Amino acid sequence: MTHHPSLDHFLKEGIENLSKGPVALVLAEDEVEIASTIRHHLDLGFKQVILFAAHDLARDLALPAKVQRVDQDVRSDLAAVDTINAVINAAPGIWLYYCFNAEYLFFPFCEHRTIGEMLAFHTEERREAMLTYVIDLYAGDLDAYPRAVNLDDAYLDRSGYYALARNDEDSHPRERQLDFHGGLRWRFEEFVPVEKRRIDRIGIFRAKPGLELRVGHTLNDEEMNTYSCPWHHNLTAAICSFRTAKALKRNPSSTFAIQTYKWRNSVRFDWHSQQLLELGLMEPGQWF
């Protein structure tokens, strides 16, 4: 692991780590499952994993040599967006992916195909970004795991997902864009601000001059926010995430109101892309 004391230092002294993609940006909001998040994405074939974490987080964590540790507090939405935009500006032409700790990317057939192979196909289809669905994971036993995180006993919702039209500034539906909902943000929506209830995220994209990520997990290039091209369905991916489960148990207004996340439509997560494909939580498009 290489350590950078600031984002500016990384962009000056570690810029060569952004010269070849795809690159995974891991934003650590707390110390939960940082190592497993990094290991998962290295196993997918990312050329580099960049960990952004506040100076006081995970100081003694032993990380692989391919990881760059950058001291950068990303515990607010604006700080996270500013950090990613700084990387976008420094890495034109490079495929970037971003997630938070305790989040795990899955794409179709990822058990035997690399992220590089998948993005090579996506590029051939003239796509510069990929829609990812953030699928909530949660521990089956909140008494045993009060932080709601347990990789060995993780559950997800098998149903309850839906999409609504996404309107532009003139209240007209945007072409090939939808607002997706479901999971814990839907079931416990009374504890989730309206602007944070969506589960769609443009989590994978190719950086270019002028491109900016917005707070709502969309980009300032509207074509890059689409779920497919005009002529056929494209690949989509899933980010399986304990982030919402952690937040609802950390929040004083919701933690005592929630005794369990399990319900009739909970199923154990198999940690395999085939399960997500069968549940309709990602799309293989024309890739087989």
C-alpha positions in Angstrom: 0.0 0.0 0.0 1.1 3.5 -0.8 0.0 6.3 1.5 -0.8 9.8 0.4 -1.4 12.4 3.2 -3.9 14.4 1.1 -5.9 14.4 -2.2 -3.6 17.1 -3.6 -0.6 14.9 -2.8 -2.1 11.9 -4.6 -3.0 14.0 -7.7 0.6 15.3 -7.9 2.7 12.3 -6.7 0.4 9.4 -7.4 -1.1 10.4 -10.7 0.5 7.5 -12.6 -2.0 5.3 -10.7 -4.8 6.8 -12.9 -3.0 6.2 -16.2 -4.6 2.8 -16.8 -8.1 1.6 -15.9 -10.4 0.5 -14.8 -9.8 2.1 -11.4 -12.0 1.6 -8.3 -12.5 4.4 -5.9 -13.5 3.2 -2.4 -14.9 5.9 -0.1 -14.7 4.9 3.5 -17.4 6.5 5.7 -16.5 4.3 8.7 -14.2 1.3 9.5 -16.8 -1.4 8.6 -15.5 -4.0 6.1 -13.0 -1.8 4.4 -10.6 -4.7 3.8 -13.3 -7.0 2.3 -14.5 -4.2 0.0 -11.0 -3.7 -1.3 -10.3 -7.4 -1.7 -13.6 -8.0 -3.6 -12.8 -5.3 -6.1 -9.2 -6.4 -6.6 -10.6 -9.9 -7.3 -12.8 -8.4 -10.1 -9.7 -7.3 -11.9 -9.5 -3.6 -11.3 -6.0 -2.2 -12.2 -5.9 0.0 -9.1 -8.0 0.5 -6.0 -7.8 4.0 -4.4 -9.0 4.2 -0.8 -10.2 7.6 0.4 -10.6 7.7 4.2 -10.3 10.3 6.9 -7.0 10.5 8.7 -8.6 8.9 11.8 -10.1 5.9 10.0 -8.4 2.4 9.7 -4.9 3.7 10.4 -3.5 0.2 11.1 -5.2 -1.7 8.3 -2.8 -3.8 6.2 -3.7 -3.3 2.6 -2.3 -4.9 -0.6 0.4 -3.2 -2.6 -2.0 -2.3 -5.5 -4.0 -0.1 -3.1 -3.4 3.7 -2.8 -4.5 5.1 0.6 -5.4 8.8 0.4 -6.2 10.7 3.6 -9.4 12.5 2.6 -12.6 12.9 4.6 -15.5 11.7 2.5 -18.1 11.4 5.2 -20.4 14.0 3.7 -22.1 13.7 0.4 -20.5 16.9 -0.9 -17.0 15.8 0.1 -17.5 12.5 -1.6 -18.7 14.2 -4.8 -15.9 16.7 -4.8 -13.3 13.9 -4.3 -14.6 11.9 -7.3 -14.8 15.0 -9.5 -11.2 15.8 -8.7 -10.2 12.3 -9.9 -12.4 12.6 -13.0 -10.6 15.8 -13.9 -7.2 14.1 -13.5 -8.0 10.9 -15.4 -9.5 11.7 -18.9 -10.3 8.6 -20.9 -10.1 6.2 -17.9 -12.9 4.0 -16.7 -13.7 4.8 -13.1 -16.0 3.0 -10.6 -16.8 4.3 -7.2 -18.4 2.8 -4.1 -18.5 3.2 -0.3 -17.1 0.7 2.2 -19.2 -2.4 2.7 -20.4 -2.2 -0.9 -19.6 -4.9 -3.5 -19.9 -4.7 -7.2 -21.4 -7.6 -9.2 -21.9 -7.7 -13.0 -23.1 -10.5 -15.2 -20.8 -13.5 -15.1 -18.2 -11.7 -12.9 -17.2 -15.0 -11.4 -15.2 -15.9 -14.6 -14.9 -12.6 -16.5 -13.0 -9.5 -15.4 -14.2 -6.0 -15.1 -11.8 -5.1 -18.0 -13.4 -7.7 -20.3 -16.9 -6.4 -19.4 -16.0 -2.8 -20.0 -14.3 -3.7 -23.3 -17.6 -5.1 -24.5 -19.5 -2.1 -23.2 -17.2 0.2 -25.0 -17.7 -1.7 -28.3 -21.4 -0.9 -27.8 -20.5 2.8 -27.8 -21.4 3.2 -24.1 -19.5 5.5 -21.8 -21.3 4.8 -18.6 -23.2 2.0 -16.9 -26.3 2.1 -14.7 -25.8 0.2 -11.4 -28.5 -0.7 -9.0 -27.7 -0.4 -5.3 -29.1 -3.5 -3.8 -29.5 -3.4 0.0 -27.9 -6.1 2.0 -28.6 -6.6 5.7 -27.7 -9.0 8.5 -30.3 -11.6 9.3 -29.9 -11.2 13.1 -29.7 -7.6 14.3 -29.4 -8.7 17.9 -26.2 -10.5 17.1 -25.0 -7.9 14.6 -26.4 -4.5 15.7 -24.5 -2.7 13.0 -26.5 -4.7 10.5 -23.4 -6.1 8.7 -22.6 -9.8 8.5 -21.1 -11.1 5.2 -21.7 -14.7 6.2 -25.5 -14.2 6.9 -26.4 -11.5 4.5 -29.9 -11.1 3.1 -31.5 -9.0 0.3 -35.1 -8.3 -0.9 -36.2 -10.6 -3.8 -39.0 -8.2 -4.8 -40.4 -4.8 -4.1 -38.4 -2.9 -6.8 -40.0 -0.4 -9.2 -39.3 2.5 -11.5 -40.8 5.9 -12.0 -40.4 8.3 -14.9 -37.6 10.8 -14.4 -38.7 14.3 -15.5 -36.6 17.1 -16.9 -36.9 20.8 -15.9 -40.0 21.2 -18.0 -41.7 18.2 -16.4 -41.3 16.0 -19.5 -40.0 12.4 -19.0 -36.3 12.1 -19.9 -35.6 9.6 -22.6 -34.2 6.2 -21.4 -33.9 7.5 -17.8 -35.9 6.2 -14.8 -35.8 6.7 -11.0 -35.5 3.2 -9.4 -36.8 2.4 -5.9 -36.9 -0.6 -3.6 -35.1 -2.3 -0.8 -34.7 -0.8 2.7 -35.1 2.8 1.4 -38.6 1.8 0.2 -39.6 -0.3 3.2 -38.5 2.2 5.7 -39.0 5.3 3.6 -40.3 7.3 6.6 -36.8 7.4 7.9 -35.2 8.3 4.5 -35.2 11.8 3.0 -37.0 11.9 -0.3 -33.9 12.9 -2.2 -32.1 9.7 -1.0 -34.7 7.1 -1.7 -33.5 6.2 -5.2 -31.4 3.1 -5.7 -29.9 3.9 -9.1 -26.4 5.1 -9.4 -24.2 5.8 -12.4 -21.4 3.9 -10.6 -19.2 3.1 -13.6 -18.2 5.7 -16.3 -15.4 6.8 -18.5 -13.9 10.1 -17.4 -13.7 13.0 -19.9 -13.0 16.7 -19.8 -15.9 18.7 -18.3 -17.6 15.6 -16.8 -19.0 16.0 -13.3 -20.7 13.7 -10.8 -23.7 15.3 -9.0 -24.9 14.7 -5.5 -27.7 12.5 -6.7 -25.4 9.9 -8.2 -25.9 11.1 -11.8 -23.6 12.9 -14.2 -23.9 16.2 -16.0 -24.0 14.5 -19.3 -27.6 13.3 -19.6 -26.8 10.6 -22.2 -24.5 9.0 -19.6 -27.4 8.7 -17.2 -29.4 6.5 -19.5 -30.0 2.8 -18.8 -29.5 1.7 -22.4 -28.8 2.9 -25.9 -31.8 3.6 -28.2 -31.5 0.4 -30.2 -31.2 -2.4 -27.7 -30.7 -3.2 -24.0 -27.3 -2.8 -22.5 -25.4 -4.3 -19.6 -26.2 -3.1 -16.1 -24.6 -4.0 -12.8 -25.5 -4.3 -9.2 -23.7 -2.8 -6.1 -24.7 -5.0 -3.2 -24.5 -2.6 -0.2 -24.8 -2.7 3.5 -24.7 1.2 3.5 -28.4 1.8 4.1 -28.7 -0.9 6.7 -25.8 0.6 8.6 -27.3 4.1 8.4 -30.8 3.1 9.6 -29.3 1.4 12.6 -26.9 4.3 13.3 -29.7 6.9 13.1 -31.3 7.5 16.5 -34.7 8.1 14.9 -34.8 4.7 13.3 -32.6 2.3 15.2 -35.1 1.6 18.0 -38.0 1.4 15.6 -36.4 -1.4 13.6 -36.0 -4.8 15.3 -35.3 -6.8 12.1 -34.9 -6.1 8.4 -36.2 -9.6 7.4 -39.7 -9.9 5.9 -41.5 -12.4 3.8 -39.5 -11.4 0.7 -36.1 -11.7 2.3 -33.7 -14.3 0.8 -30.2 -15.2 1.8 -27.6 -13.6 -0.5 -25.5 -16.2 -2.4 -22.7 -13.8 -3.3 -23.1 -14.8 -7.0 -24.1 -12.9 -10.1 -26.5 -15.6 -11.2 -28.8 -14.9 -8.3 -28.9 -11.2 -9.2 -29.6 -12.1 -12.8 -32.5 -14.4 -11.9 -34.0 -11.8 -9.6 -33.9 -9.2 -12.4 -31.5 -7.0 -10.5 -29.1 -6.5 -13.4 -29.2 -7.0 -17.2 -26.7 -8.9 -19.4 -27.8 -7.1 -22.5 -26.1 -8.7 -25.5 -23.2 -10.1 -23.5 -23.3 -13.9 -23.0 
